[in-house]
Every structure is written in structure tokens, then in C-alpha cells.
């Protein structure tokens, strides 16, 4: 049986590799008549970050990140010389979460009943990945649905 892809969850950290992966999410959505939801996770890193998050209104922070994602989408469309309307119609939701990226992405993937997760990877070397472990590697290991990991070309 050939799986149907109708709902794609695109995970972004707003990096260059994530932007590159967005092209794959778009192509898959266009070719499968699917919808894309975008998720960005504001990661808990240090106590300093947590103090900043407590002092700043969480909703304001989420709104700012959602606006940044929309701006990146607009710039992507300009770069590809494509009307924003075609890509815009593919975007169903934008989620901004706060927490551990892998946990939050998997939680959203399950809640939204997605068929595929698309994300970029920074492509760090073996030693870095073995010692620290990348978000992408953890996603592939823990996800119950397929994960397409796109590496930024050199």
C-alpha cells in the first residue's frame, strides 16, 4: 500500500538548514495536495533563558516568533520567485511551543494526526552527534510516523 500524505508537520528552528528543508515540505505538499503545519519550539536552555521567559509575556514571545515565521515564508516565496498565494494556501497552522524540541514536536505530531514530519539538520560531524545527539536523530528514533530529515548541501 502506498501511504497517503495529506498532513505534513514542518519543524523549524529558523536556521538555514531548516529553510532548505521547507522546500521539500512544499514540494511534497504540492505533489500530494497536502497541507503543511509549521512548528517552532522555543527551547528551554538555561536558567537565564527561563528567567527571561518568566519576565516576558509568553504569549507575546509566541506571537513574535509566529510573525518571524510568516516573514520567513514571505522571503522564501520572494527568493523562489513564486507568488505567496500558492504557498500560503498550503499552510494550515503555525505553532510556537516552549519546551524540549523533540517532545514538543512529537506531541504536536500526535495531536494533529500528521502523516509526515519534515525537518532540516545541521549535519554536524560524527563525534558531535555521538556525544550530544542531534534533534533530528532523536526525532527519527522516537517518532511513530515517518520523518524526512533534509541536510543542507555543502
N, C-alpha and C positions, 0 to 999 in steps of 0.2 A: 504494500500500500504506500502510495506517495503521500507524505504528510502535507496538510494544508497550512499555509502560513497566512493568517488573517490579522494577527495582532503581534506587533514587534515592540519590545521594550528596548530602547536605546539608552544605554548608560553612558553618561559623560562626566568627565572631571574638567571639562572646558580646555583641555590641552590640545596640542596639535595632532597627536595620535588619535584622540577621540574625535576630532573634526574629520580626520581622514576616514574613520570608521563610519561616520554619518553618511558618507556617500554610499557605502554598502547597504546601510539600512534603507536609504532612499531607493536604491535600485531594486532591492528585494520587495519593498512596498509597492513600487510601480509595477513590477512584473507579476505580482501576486494579488493586486488590488487589495492590499492590506493597509492597516492603519498603524501609525507609529506613536508611541508614548515615550516621552523623554524623562529620564530621571537623573538628578544630580544630588549627590549626598554630601552634605557639609559635614566633614569628618571630625569626630572628637579626637584631637591630637594630644593636647597637653592641658594641664590645669589652667594655664594662661588663656588658652582658647576657650575653655569652659567658662572662665570668669568673664571674658568678653561677650560670650553668648548670653550669659545671665544679665549683663548690663545693657545689652542691646535687645530691643524687642524682637523675639524670634520670628514673628510674622513679617516684620519689616525686612529682616535678613532674608527670609524666604522669597519675599516679593522682589527684592533687589536681584537675587540670583535668577529668578524666573525671567525678569526683564533682560538680564545679561544673556540668558539662553536664547530668548527671542531675537536679540540683537545679533547674536552669532548666526542664527538661522538666516536672518536677513543678509548678512555679509556673505554667507555661504552661497546664497542664491545669486547675489551680485557677482561673486567670483566665478560661478558656473555659467554666468550669462543666461540665467533662466528666470522666467517670471516667478515671483514669490508665490503667486496664486497656485501654481501646480504643486509645489512642495507643501505649501501651507495647508492645502486640503488633506494632505496625508497625516498631519499632526493632530492627534486626538486629544492628548493631555500633556501637560508639563508638571512633573512632580519635583519638589525640592524637599529632601528629607535631612534629618540630623541624626548622626549616629555612626555605626560601623558600616562602611560601604557594602561589603558582601551581604551582611544581614539585611540591610535596608533594601537592597536591590532584589534579593531573593524574596523578601516579604512582599514587595510590590508585584513581582512576577507571579507569585502565587495568588495574591488578592485579585489581580487583574486578569488571571487566566490567559497569560500570554503564550504564544506558540514558539517564540524565539527571543533570545537576548542578544543584542549586538553591542560590542564594546571594543575600544582600542586598547593597545598595550604599548608600554614604553619600550619594550624589548631590551631590558637590562640584561647583562651577561648572566651566565650560569651561576657564578658564585653569589651574586647579589640575590638572585631568585632562590637559590638553595638556602641562604642564610635568613633572608627576610620573608620571602614568599610574596608573589605579586597578587594583586586583587584579581586579575584575570585568571590566574592559575587556580586560586581558591574558588572562583565562580564556576569554572569548568568542573572542578572536583565536587562541589556541593550542590550544584543546580540539578533539579529534576527535569528541566527542559533543556533543549539544545542551546549552546552558547557559541556564537560566532565571534572569535577574537581576531581583530584585524591589527596587524603590525604596521607601523609607519615605515614606508620604504626608505632605504638609506640614500 
